[in-house]
Amino acid sequence: MALTTSTTNQLISQDQLCKILNRSRPTIWRWVNNNILPSPVRVNGSILGWREDAIAEWLDKNTH
């Protein structure tokens, strides 16, 4: 799944992020806890996800 640069601030679910990074849920959370990966945001108190722009920026910095 490729990320595109857009002006919308869509959220990426945990499952989507696992597929994008090809990593397991525990690895995602280990990276968040170790400040390797941006923290997710909570919307309306229940929806948890990562800002698409933050992940795109992270990928730019960490894959080149």
SULZISUL-V598590 format. One record per residue. N is the residue number from 1. RES is the residue in one small letter. OMEGA is omega in whole degrees, -180 to 180 (none if undefined). Layout:
# SULZISUL-V598590
n->N res->RES omega->OMEGA
n->N res->RES omega->OMEGA
This chain:
# SULZISUL-V598590
n->1 res->m omega->-179
n->2 res->a omega->176
n->3 res->l omega->177
n->4 res->t omega->177
n->5 res->t omega->-180
n->6 res->s omega->180
n->7 res->t omega->178
n->8 res->t omega->-179
n->9 res->n omega->-178
n->10 res->q omega->176
n->11 res->l omega->176
n->12 res->i omega->180
n->13 res->s omega->178
n->14 res->q omega->179
n->15 res->d omega->178
n->16 res->q omega->-179
n->17 res->l omega->177
n->18 res->c omega->179
n->19 res->k omega->-180
n->20 res->i omega->-176
n->21 res->l omega->-177
n->22 res->n omega->-180
n->23 res->r omega->-179
n->24 res->s omega->177
n->25 res->r omega->179
n->26 res->p omega->179
n->27 res->t omega->178
n->28 res->i omega->-177
n->29 res->w omega->176
n->30 res->r omega->178
n->31 res->w omega->177
n->32 res->v omega->-178
n->33 res->n omega->179
n->34 res->n omega->179
n->35 res->n omega->176
n->36 res->i omega->-178
n->37 res->l omega->177
n->38 res->p omega->178
n->39 res->s omega->176
n->40 res->p omega->175
n->41 res->v omega->179
n->42 res->r omega->-179
n->43 res->v omega->180
n->44 res->n omega->176
n->45 res->g omega->-177
n->46 res->s omega->-177
n->47 res->i omega->-179
n->48 res->l omega->179
n->49 res->g omega->179
n->50 res->w omega->178
n->51 res->r omega->-178
n->52 res->e omega->-179
n->53 res->d omega->179
n->54 res->a omega->179
n->55 res->i omega->178
n->56 res->a omega->179
n->57 res->e omega->179
n->58 res->w omega->180
n->59 res->l omega->178
n->60 res->d omega->-177
n->61 res->k omega->-171
n->62 res->n omega->180
n->63 res->t omega->179
n->64 res->h omega->none
